[in-house]
Amino acid sequence: MATRSEKAESRTRGSIRDALLDAASALMREQDKIDIGIVEIAARAGVNHCMIRYYFGDKEGMLAALLDRDVTRAIHQLDALFRLDVTPTTRMRIHLEGILDTYYRIPYLNRLIQYMVRDAEPERVRHIGDELLSKIAGAQARMIEEGIAAGEFNPVDPKLFYFNTIGAADGLYSNRLTLQVVFKGKPHADDDLHSRYRAHTVETLLAGLVRNYQA
């Protein structure tokens, strides 16, 4: 059995690791870019930058851990969603709203994925593709299959619908320049814009998927 001091040390290790991941995430959101320096990340976390090497090996290892954390949360939410006793249409609505919420919270997600697979070792590419992204795409395909079988959904290609979904979710939150310059808005989405965009996007996607759809 672990002693009190060992438990305290474990909690400290976990809190420092989480603080570094939280700091990297916050800086990427604020600066709208992936390439943040390790010194800046460590300073935001309130620790020495050597802690990045200690916990993650290097900056790439830290970003890989951040991606794992972000996507794994979404996978766990999908697992919970399939346990709900709801219609296929309701399940898909909850799913789509969750994707929009995810991209609002972490607008750098697609850029981080592309950054992590560019020139990466095959094992990392396989992990991101098979262990993370394929699980989300597979869950969405399962929802579509269930909806078609129940007579609620039009027959659609799950692959194309997946790209529709991710493209729509990523579109607003990763385009600060367009939002600010073209539409004369704030440099990033706020809660009100996110709420309106989420409702609009979900209704648009469901209208193409659900038979005789009525909002």
CORFENHU-V988337 format. One record per backbone hydrogen bond with DSSP energy under -0.5 kcal/mol. NH is the residue of the N-H (numbers start at 1). CO is the residue of the C=O. If there is no record, write none. Layout:
nh->(NH | NH)
co->(CO | CO)
This chain:
nh->(7 | 8 | 9 | 10 | 11 | 12 | 13 | 14 | 15 | 16 | 17 | 18 | 19 | 20 | 21 | 22 | 23 | 24 | 25 | 26 | 27 | 28 | 29 | 30 | 31 | 32 | 33 | 36 | 41 | 42 | 43 | 44 | 45 | 46 | 47 | 51 | 52 | 53 | 54 | 55 | 56 | 57 | 57 | 58 | 62 | 63 | 64 | 65 | 66 | 67 | 68 | 69 | 70 | 71 | 72 | 73 | 74 | 75 | 76 | 77 | 78 | 79 | 80 | 81 | 82 | 83 | 83 | 84 | 86 | 91 | 92 | 93 | 94 | 95 | 96 | 97 | 98 | 99 | 100 | 101 | 102 | 103 | 104 | 105 | 106 | 109 | 112 | 113 | 114 | 115 | 116 | 117 | 118 | 120 | 124 | 125 | 126 | 127 | 128 | 129 | 130 | 131 | 131 | 132 | 132 | 133 | 134 | 136 | 137 | 138 | 139 | 140 | 141 | 142 | 143 | 144 | 145 | 146 | 147 | 148 | 149 | 150 | 151 | 152 | 153 | 154 | 156 | 158 | 161 | 162 | 163 | 164 | 165 | 166 | 167 | 168 | 169 | 170 | 171 | 172 | 173 | 174 | 175 | 179 | 180 | 181 | 182 | 182 | 183 | 185 | 194 | 195 | 196 | 197 | 198 | 199 | 200 | 201 | 202 | 203 | 204 | 205 | 206 | 207 | 208 | 209 | 209 | 210 | 211 | 213)
co->(3 | 4 | 5 | 6 | 7 | 8 | 9 | 10 | 11 | 12 | 13 | 14 | 15 | 16 | 17 | 18 | 19 | 20 | 21 | 22 | 23 | 24 | 25 | 26 | 27 | 28 | 28 | 34 | 37 | 38 | 39 | 40 | 41 | 42 | 42 | 48 | 49 | 49 | 50 | 51 | 52 | 52 | 53 | 56 | 58 | 59 | 60 | 61 | 62 | 63 | 64 | 65 | 66 | 67 | 68 | 69 | 70 | 71 | 72 | 73 | 74 | 75 | 76 | 77 | 78 | 79 | 80 | 81 | 84 | 87 | 88 | 89 | 90 | 91 | 92 | 93 | 94 | 95 | 96 | 97 | 98 | 99 | 100 | 101 | 102 | 106 | 108 | 109 | 110 | 111 | 112 | 113 | 114 | 117 | 121 | 121 | 122 | 123 | 124 | 125 | 126 | 126 | 127 | 127 | 128 | 128 | 129 | 132 | 133 | 134 | 135 | 136 | 137 | 138 | 139 | 140 | 141 | 142 | 143 | 144 | 145 | 146 | 148 | 147 | 147 | 209 | 154 | 156 | 157 | 158 | 159 | 160 | 161 | 162 | 163 | 164 | 165 | 166 | 167 | 168 | 169 | 170 | 172 | 175 | 176 | 177 | 177 | 178 | 178 | 179 | 190 | 191 | 192 | 193 | 194 | 195 | 196 | 197 | 198 | 199 | 200 | 201 | 202 | 203 | 204 | 205 | 206 | 206 | 152 | 210)
